[in-house]
Amino acid sequence: DASPDLRAAAVAYWERWWKGEAAVPPPEGIRGSVLVVDGASPNVVVLDVGSDKAVRRGQRFEVRREGKSVAVVVAEKVEPTLTVARVLERRGEGIREGDAIQSIADAGIGPRDGE
């Protein structure tokens, strides 16, 4: 059984979702693309998805090009329509603007990072 604090957090999250204040990711995961790659900050990219698509801080994304995985990034700063992400792992070629992204499934569900 969940603790009273965990239950209260779950109820609060559900209430936010019910009111439309908390986005729910689609079953197939969150998809988008890399919007900005800055050569001066090679470990930081901007994604074209944000909290309006249910992105949350700490969420991981796989970056793909032509069917191949090129990197894994993690959401650091989430705005309504954009996300600043940090590169966790490079898997070959560098990340390019326009590369596809897809969220990586987490083991848990529910609120994260103080939601």
JOMOFEN-V641205 format. One record per residue. N is the residue number from 0. SS is DSSP state (alpha for helix, beta for strand, coil for the rest). PSI is psi in whole degrees, 0 to 359 (* if undefined). BURIAL is # if it has 9 or more other C-alpha atoms within 8 Angstrom, else .. Layout:
BEGIN
N;SS;PSI;BURIAL  N;SS;PSI;BURIAL
END
This chain:
BEGIN
0;coil;149;.  1;coil;151;.  2;coil;161;.  3;alpha;322;.  4;alpha;318;.  5;alpha;321;.  6;alpha;317;#  7;alpha;320;.  8;alpha;320;#  9;alpha;318;#  10;alpha;317;.  11;alpha;319;.  12;alpha;315;#  13;alpha;317;.  14;alpha;318;.  15;alpha;318;#  16;alpha;315;#  17;alpha;323;.  18;coil;356;.  19;coil;14;.  20;coil;345;.  21;coil;118;#  22;coil;151;#  23;coil;127;.  24;coil;149;#  25;coil;156;.  26;coil;329;.  27;coil;0;.  28;coil;168;#  29;coil;129;#  30;beta;148;#  31;beta;210;#  32;beta;166;#  33;beta;124;#  34;beta;317;#  35;beta;133;.  36;beta;123;#  37;coil;118;.  38;alpha;332;.  39;alpha;337;.  40;alpha;74;.  41;coil;345;.  42;coil;9;.  43;beta;135;#  44;beta;161;#  45;beta;131;#  46;beta;153;#  47;coil;21;#  48;coil;152;#  49;coil;203;#  50;alpha;335;#  51;alpha;345;#  52;alpha;15;#  53;coil;19;#  54;coil;141;#  55;coil;157;#  56;coil;137;#  57;coil;352;.  58;coil;141;#  59;beta;148;#  60;beta;143;#  61;beta;133;#  62;beta;128;#  63;beta;149;#  64;beta;128;#  65;coil;41;.  66;coil;1;.  67;beta;143;.  68;beta;128;#  69;beta;342;#  70;beta;166;#  71;beta;132;#  72;beta;160;#  73;beta;136;#  74;beta;126;#  75;beta;316;#  76;beta;121;.  77;beta;122;#  78;coil;173;.  79;coil;321;.  80;coil;0;#  81;coil;156;#  82;beta;132;#  83;beta;125;#  84;beta;151;#  85;beta;140;#  86;beta;124;#  87;beta;320;.  88;beta;132;.  89;beta;139;#  90;coil;49;.  91;coil;231;.  92;coil;157;.  93;coil;162;.  94;coil;140;#  95;coil;153;.  96;coil;136;#  97;coil;349;.  98;coil;145;#  99;beta;149;#  100;beta;152;#  101;beta;138;#  102;beta;149;#  103;coil;129;#  104;coil;139;.  105;coil;161;.  106;coil;328;.  107;coil;171;.  108;coil;162;.  109;coil;193;.  110;coil;149;#  111;coil;154;.  112;coil;49;.  113;coil;16;.  114;coil;*;.
END
